[in-house]
C-alpha cells in the first residue's frame, strides 16, 4: 500500500512460505530513499515508542532500498490458522502506519529540495 505523499514508501504485508511466516514492513525505494530513511531514523525513539516495540531499521540495498521491519509471526499454511494470521497482519500494519504517520507527514520538505 502506498504510504505518504513523498518518495516511494510502501506499507507491505508478506507471506514467506519457505519460512512459514507472515510479516510487515515499510519499504522505501528509489529517489531519495537514503534521505527519507535517515529522516525517519532520526525519529526512531518516537516511532518505536508509538509502535510499542523496537523495529528493525534495515539497509537492503544501499542508496536504493530500505526497510523498517515490524516483525513476523509463525504462520503455518493451514486454513484454520488464517484468521489469526490475518488479524496479526492487520493489527501490526495499522500499528506501524499509525506510528510512522506523523514522521512521514513531515517528509514533504525533503521532496521540495
Secondary structure, 3 states (H helix, E strand, C coil): CECCCCCEEEEEEEEEHHHCEEEEEEEEECCCHHHHHHHHHCCHHHHHHHHCCCCEEEEEECCCEEEEEEEEEECCCCHHHHHHHHHHHHHHHHHHHHHHHHHHHCCHHHHCC
